[in-house]
Amino acid sequence: MTRVLLVEDDRWLAELYESVLQRDGHTVDVAHHALAAMDVIENNVPSVIVADVLLAGSTIFPLLHELQSYGDTGVIPVILCTNIADQFDLEALKTYGVVRIIDKTTIDPADIAASVRSAL
Amino acid sequence: MSDYEGSYVVPPLVAAAHELKAPLALVRQLTLALQDDALSTEDRRRLHHQITLTTERALRLTTNLTKVARLEDALFDIEPINPEQMCCDVVAELTPLFAAYGRSVAVQSRRHPLLLVANRDLLRRILLSFTDNALHYSEPGTAVELQIKAFREAGVVRIGVRDYGPALSSALWRELQKKLKTAPQSVHARPESSGLGLFIASQFADVMSGAIGAVRHRDGATFYVELPMSQQLRLL
């Protein structure tokens, strides 16, 4: 069983994605902002991070930058799930551990589980 | 590291589009989730309710945008308004949305009544926008509060919407202060928000000879509108 950290500030989407991932057999930790995500990671290092970009308090990037500072967290694959996917270049974000960018405006909720499977 | 480090700056049009896109994307995802045959009746009802409330949010925003576009050509009736009554009306309108998110919203009542001078519809829209924004930045279990203060020497009444959520970084706060009246902002008031709501609110406040602003707290923020105080009560 893999541990997935879901960083999503919309509570309803978080519930939806959490349910999809749990049904796919993952243990899911949910954080609604970057600071909360850091606390979660300190207690349980996830196998994969699924994160929105624009969050309450800050964007996801300070968190991703922080994760790159440590050996154990710098290798966690990150999937960005955002409404502004078309604003990002995957190649440029690979230095943050981003392995995939998915567009919230076009995906089916079940695609979250498929993306996590492919990132493992 | 790439250019995204620290603060990602969203171009203004993209930011505005994002703000309009976000509720639509949510409705789409919730609708797709409804297709799951394994859902219980209760889950189905909850999803329907969430779709309705999200659609209403999107409609409020688009209606505000069209209103902003017509501001210069329109005439607005200005009248004395009891701010507490207005806040109570806004709270009543948004309570179902807050309840659906497991949050609450309340008016901090005043002992002494006040009157301000404003256009009823525009003020209502400003407060709905601030309160809706506060919902998304408040922590579970906290209550968003609508607070009314009088600054008698300045002759203004301030209605603030206080949320209890993650603190804004100093950098974001500086950008917010700098760009509070320009927009849609390239750096959003809150990261998830384009600042479009603030821009709309500032336009509405302007035509009522008012102003908007924000105060940062250790545990959240207050977004407020200041409007001229009515002299009527003093005459009574």
Interface residues (C-beta under 8 A of the other chain):
Chain A: D9 D10 R11 W12 L13 L16 H33 L35 V53 L54 L55 A56 G57 S58 T59 F61 P62 H65 Q68 N83 I84 Q87 F88 A92 L93 T95 Y96 K104 T105 I107 D108 P109
Chain B: M1 S2 D3 Y4 E5 G6 S7 Y8 V10 V14 H18 K21 A22 L24 A25 L26 R28 Q29 L30 L32 A33 Q50 T54 Y101 G102 H136 Y137 P140 G165 P166 A167 L168 S169 L172 H188 R190 P191 E192
